[in-house]
């Protein structure tokens, strides 16, 4: 898995959805992380700055399985 290339497979709406997806993927033994998780929730005076959108990142060799799992969540 050292040579795996990580790719974006889904853009969650918020950090709660991102956390749920990450948890479900990890339970299925899929390595993943949320790209831009901290920056996307950055707020100034109650307004989101939209600094960067979050992306669920998985190794390319696990992407098909991860996409199927996310589709089953019916977001």
N, C-alpha and C positions, 0 to 999 in steps of 0.2 A: 504494500500500500504506500510505500515511500515515494513512488513515482507517480502517484495518482494526481490527476489534474482536477481541481475543484471547479464546478460550474454552477451557475445560478439556475434554479429550477422553479422558484416561486417568489413573488413579492407579497409578503404579508401586509395586511392593513394597518396593524399596530403591534406593539410589543407583546400584548397578551396573545394574539394569534400566533406570532412568531414563536413564543415560548411553548405554546401547545404543540405546534408542528415539530419543533425541535425535540420535545419530550416523546412524541409518538414515533418519530424516526429513530431516536436513540433506543427506544424499547424494541424496535425491529432490527437492532444491531447495524444501523446505518450511521456512519460517521457524518456529522454535519455541524455547521455553525451558522450564525446569523450575521451577515455582513452589514455594517453600518447600524447595528442595533442601538448603540449609545447616541450616535449623532442624530438619528431620525427622531428621537424623543426629546431633543434639545428644545427648550422653550424659553421665550423671552416675554415677560409680562403676560403669560397665559396663552400666547400665540405661538404655534409651532413655526419654526424657521424653515422647515423643509430642507435642511442641509443636505440630506442624502436619503434615498429610499433604501429600505431594508431588503435584503435578498437572502433566501435560504440557499446555502451552498452545500453541495455534496460532491463526492468523488464521481467523475464521469462514469466509472464502471458500476455505480450504484444508482445512477440517475433514473433509469426506467422504473426500478422498484420503488424509489422514493416518490416519484410522480404518481404512481398508482396508489400509494398510501395516502397522499395528499388529496387525490381525487375522491377517495372513499370518505374523506372528512366532509365533503360537499360544502366548501366555502363559497 
